[in-house]
Amino acid sequence: MNRTQVQSQHRQIKEQQINRADRVCAPEFLDRYVRPHMKAAAASAPDGGQWTTQVIQLDGSGAATVKIQLGGGPPVFAKLFPFEDGPAVHAKLQALRNAGLGAGSPFQAVEPLAWYGDEKVLLCQGAAGRALSEMFNDDAELTEGCARAGAWLAHLHGVNLQIGAQHSLLVTGELTSLAKRLAKVVADHPGYTDVALGMLERLDDLTHDTVDGILAQSHGQYRPIHVFLAEDTVTVIDLDRSAPADPSRDVAEFLHRLRHGVYLATGGISRADQPCNAFLAAYREVAGFERLRNLQFHWARYLFHSLNREVKGGDGDWRNGGNAIFRHYRDEFNRVVDGRAGA
């Protein structure tokens, strides 16, 4: 399948998902599939309550997500799977909760309420609390939240469970994805080639210190936006890609997203240092240091991949010392590669 065919397929999937989201938001669907799971909200609301729906994820690249509330009660979320992976995700969430990430634990995975195979829709309870990504402007709150997020991830990586297809270091390193994006960037911006090759050589140096065979049940997309903090619980959502994989990848993605989020929210990066240190300290207190042997490589690779995206999109200008976004990613990359990031 060539690039044009892939793009056409993505457009077709997105159009189908738009139509499915419209169906999920209709009262007929909500009354039949969702209302049975919202008895408390319906009982406390006059006339059974009014439905409120909001499509919060629909980009054509995966499952679409609709937020649903009844009479202002607690939300549930409907995930609309375009392919056949919904039952496996449902089973994965059940297994994770049964392995110690369920009711009564301070560390929880989002609760699945039902899988409707005829509609290919997974219904999940909304996570209690606030997303960690909402705390970027509050240093103390963010630091405390990151420590709890680090403890949650260490708990996940320590569960006695292996569910999902095992991912090797080669797969978790995502080098083919990096190569594809880099090839497109230098084709469109040939002047960027020398800069990119210099960074690629530094990344290549890190590969010689990586270690194969370090596996844990990973999250697969561990980001501040997926971590919800309540008084007594940490609940994490979007575990669709959870599988046995290099635990350093989860840690690297979280730290990368955290630091970039703080940079965008505050205009500075130094305020992310203490939250990052708190996250790593909490993680290592539970999981130790050996699990993170490949952290430096994964973290640097994330940064290089993100920088290439910015250059490809025209936001990262590498010329004459670079613009602000280019310097941000370059400085972060050098910080990690030079061993100044705690990796």
N, C-alpha and C positions, 0 to 999 in steps of 0.2 A: 504494500500500500504506500503510495507516494504522499508527499506533504499535502498536496491539494485534496487528495481523497481523505486524509486524516482530518483536515480542517472541515471538510464537508460533513464527515461523520460527527464531529463535535457539534456542529451547528444543528444537525438533525436531533442529536441527543438532547441538546439544550431546549429545542422547541418542544420535544416530547415531555421534558421535565416541567416546562412552563405550563403545559396543558394539565399535567398530573397535579401540580401544585394548586391550580385553579379548582380541580376536583376535590382535593383534600380540604380546601377552605370553604367548600359548600356546606350548608347546614345538613344536607342529607348524609354526607360522609361523616360529619362531626357527630351527629346524633346516633348513627349506627355503630361507629368504631371507637369514638373517643369518649362519649358521655358515660359509658359504663365504668370508666376509670376515674371519673371525676364526681363521685357521688357526694362527697363532702361539700364541694363547691356548689353543686346543683341544689343540695338541701338547704344551704344557707342563703341562696340567692332567690329573689322573687321571680315567680313564673319560670323557675328552672334555670334562670340566668341567661345572659346574652353572650354569644360567642365573639371572641376577638382573635383574629389570626394575623400573622405577620410572616412573610417569607424572608428568612434571614440568610439563606445560603442557596444560590442557584447560579452556578457559573458554567455548568455543562461538563465539568471535569469529574464529577462523582455524585454522591447522594445529595439531593436537595433537602433543605430543612425548613420546616414550618413551625413557628411558635404558636401555641394554642392556649387560650385562657377562657374560662367560663365564669362569668359574673365577677371578674376581678380576682378570682382565686389563683392558687399556685399554678404555674404553667406546666404543660407537658410539651414534648417536641416530637413531631412526626418526621422521620427520615425516609425519603423516597429513593429507593435504590434503582438505578437504571439497568443494572446487570443482575447476576444471580448470586451475589455475595451476601445478601441480607440475612439468610438463615445462619450462616457462619458467624456473622457479627453478633447476632442475637445469642447464639450458643457461647460465644467468647465472653460476652458480658456476664452471662449467668455463671460461667466457670470462674471468672475472676471474683465475682461477689462470693461465691461458695468457697473460694480459696483464701478468704480473709479480708476481702475488700467490700463487704456487704454491711447490712444493718447491724448496728451496735459497735462497729469499728470506727476509730477516729480517722481512718484512711479508707475512702470508699471510691468505687467505680460507679458511674451513673447507673441508675436502676432501670432495666428494661421492663416495660409493662406488658407488651404484647408484640408478637410478630404476626402480621396479616399477609399470608402468602399470596392470596388472590389479588391483593393490591400492591404487593412488594413494598410494604410500609412497616417500619419499626417504630413503635411508640415508646418513648422514654420519659421518666419523671424528670422535671427540671431540677437542677442541682441547687441545693440550699446555699445561701450566702452571696458574696460578691466575687466577681472575677478578679484575679490578681492583676490583670491588665488595666483595671480601673484605679490602681493605686500608684501609678507611675509618678504622680506629683507629690506624694507624701512619703518622705524618706523613711521615717520610723515605721510606718505601716507597711511599706514595701519590704523593708528588711525583715520584719517579723514574718510577713507572708511568704517570702522566699525561703526562709528557714523551714517553714512548714511544708512548702512545696518540695524542698529537698528531701525531707523525711518521708513524704508520701512516695516519691520516686524510689527511694532506697527500699521502702517496704514492698513496692511492686517488684523491683528487681530481685527481691529475696523470696518471693512466693515459690512454693514447690509446685510449679505448673509449667507446662510447655504446650501451648495451644497456638495454632497457626503455622504456616510454612516457615521453616528455619531460614534465617537470612545470614549469609556469610559476611565476612569483613569486606569482600569485594562489592557485594550488593549494598551494604550499609554505607560504604564509602561513596557510592553514587558517582563513580568516575565516568561512566558512559554519559550520564546526564550532564556532568560538568563539561565533557568533551563536546557534546552536541551544542550546548549553548556557546561555548568559547569559539567553536568553528563559525557559528553564525555571526558572532560579534566581530571577529577579525576580518571576516569577509566583507562586512559593511563598513568597518573602521580599520583599514590596514595600518594606520599609524599607531594603533593600540598594540600591535603585535609585540614589540620589544618589551613594553611594560608587562604584558600578560605572560610572556615567556620567562621574564625574571621572577615573577611571582610563582609561576608553575614550577620552576626549578627549586624554589624554596619549599614548596609543598611536596615535591618529589623527595627532597631530603628527609622530610618527616616520615615518609612511608617506610623507610628502612628501620625505623624503631617501632613499627606497629607489630602487634602480636595477634596471631590467629587463634580462634577457638574460645574466645571469651564470650559467653552467652548468658543471657538472662531474659526473662519475659519482659519485653520492652513495651513502651507505649506506642511509638511510631510517629507521633506528632506532638511531642511534649512542649507546649507553649504556654506562656502566662494567660492567654485568652481561654485556655481549656481548664484552668485550675480555679476552683471556687472555694472560698474560705468562709465558713460559718464559725460560730463561737467554739463548738466542740468537734467539728468535722472538717476535713478537707475532701472535697468530691471532685473527681476529674472526669471530663467528658471526652467524646471523640476518640474512643479506643478502637476504631475500626481496623487500624493497621497494626494493632498489638500482635507481636510474634516474638519467638526466641531470636535475639539479635544482640549485637555488641551494645552493652549498656552505655558506653561512652557517647553513642550517637544521640540518645535521649538527652543526656546532660549537655552536650554541645549545642543542640538545637535550642534548648531552654535558655542557656546563657546568651547565645547569639540573639535570640528574639527579645530577651529581657533588655540587653544593652541597647539594641536598636530602638526598642520602644521607649526607653528612658530618653535617648537622644532626640527622638522626634517630639516627645512630650515636653521636654524641658530645654532643649537646645544645647545641652551639655552631656558629656558622657561620664565624667568623674563621679557623679551622683549614683551611678550604677555599681561602683566598686564594692561598697559595703553590702548591698543586697546580694551581689554575686558571691562574695566571700561567705555570707551567711548561708546561702544555698549549698555551696560546696562543703562547708563545715558540717552542716546537718546531714548531708548525704553521706559523707565519709565517716561520720560518727557511727552510722548504722551499717554501711556497706563496706567500709574500708577503702584502701587506696588501689588495690590490685585490679578492681573492676574497671578502673579508669585509665588503664595503660595507654589507650588509643585516643584519649581526649584531645590532645594537642592537634593531632591530624584531623579529626572530625571537625573541630572548631575552626581550624584554618580553612578547611575545604568549604564549610558553610559560608565563610566570609568571602572567599574568592568567587564562589558561585553567585552570591548576592551582588558583589561588585560588578561582575559580568552582566548581570541582569540590568543594573542601573546604566551601564555603558550602552547596552543594546537598546534600551528604551530612550536614550538620549539625555538622561538625567545626570549621569556620571561623566564629567568631562576630565580626561586625564592630561590634557595639554597644559603646559606652563605651570606645572605644579599641582594641577587639578583644582576642581571647584570643591565646595564644602562637602558634598556627599561623597565624592571620590576620596578626599583626604580622610574623611571619617572611616570609610571601609579600609583604606590602605593602612591607616594608623592602627586600627583594630587588628588587621592581619599581621602587621609587624609585631604588635604587642604579644599576640599569641605565639607566633613562630619564634620570637626571641625568648620565650619562656617567662614573660612578665605578667601572665594572666592567671597563674595558679594552676595551669593545666599540667 
